[in-house]
Amino acid sequence: MEKPYILVNTNKETQGLYPCFIPMLEEHFTVIPFETKEDFADKIQAVFLFGQVTADKSILQLLPNLKIVVNGGVGVDHLDIPLIKSFGVRVCNTPHVVDNATADMGIGLMLASARRIPHGHNFSLSHESDYLPEESMGTDVSGATLGIIGMGRIGYKVAKRAQAFDMKILYHNRNRRKEEEEKAVGATYCQTMDELLQKSDFVMVVVNLSPQTHKLIGTKELAMMKPNSTLINISRGLVVDQDALVDALQRKIIRAAALDVTYPEPLPIGHPLLACPNAIVLPHMGTHTVETTRKIVERMIINALAGLKGEEPPDDLKA
């Protein structure tokens, strides 16, 4: 029996799926790379998206038998979901499986920035003396105050990890957590984001990108933070105004920033943010592990197989 045909982004130039995961897909599907989609347009029933590639109008018009688009990851702000659905095509993402890896990255960035880990590594690589300069001194994480903006699944996992460092945990969210959930991680609710910004030593942003959160952190918000505080962003690049952040770092309005996400990704060589010695900038590596990627692919397969059978996929996006 012929396996269903799926279109998969495998191009390294667009951050496609690594070759080592293709055999997982081939157990269930006939895999067609984007470069040869025209040759199999009538047969392709599902599109698997990774990295920067989207399912735009040209793709949707090319594939007359397309039934489902499956995104590898949680964020779907790069997808025009109403457009895709107007073609009668389902859309899915892969929530939950990325939560632990993303929370781990948040804690990792906090530790790396606070303890100047990249600075120490660079010193070991090229030092003219054995004397560590004063600017290499870090700041303690244990006992400090962590403010979490966005206490959803990932934010809550960040809080659980921070608890192990005896941190005082504040959070701001659209909806307050249940009292027992707050107590379980020792978290205190802040009615306003302003209050959280003013009280926190570390501010971690863990929100979805939406019109309401676009450039949520800007000049005004950075000015509210403590002079010795650090901003950590593991959500989406556009949640933070990068120009305002560069200015705040250069003028030492805040102590430091540690970012897993930017706009664009990765930042172009020579971007002003990369020249800030008090910034750590990653090219969006929050879920970039073998184990988590395998879970993402497994979840994508489950969603696609359900959709191709005419069933509702577990992670079907309603809007």
Secondary structure, DSSP 4 states (H G I P E B T S, - for coil): -PPPEEEE---GGGT---GGGHHHHHTTSEEEEGGGGGGGTTTEEEEEE-TT----HHHHHH-TT--EEEESSS--TTS-HHHHHHTT-EEE---STTHHHHHHHHHHHHHHHHTTHHHHHHHHHS-SSSPPPGGG-----TT-EEEEE--SHHHHHHHHHHHTTT-EEEEE-SSPPPHHHHHHHTEEE-SSHHHHHHH-SEEEE-----TTTTT-B-HHHHHHS-TT-EEEE-S-GGGB-HHHHHHHHHTTSSSEEEES--SSSSPPTT-GGGG-TTEEE-SS-TT-SHHHHHHHHHHHHHHHHHHHTTSPPTTB---
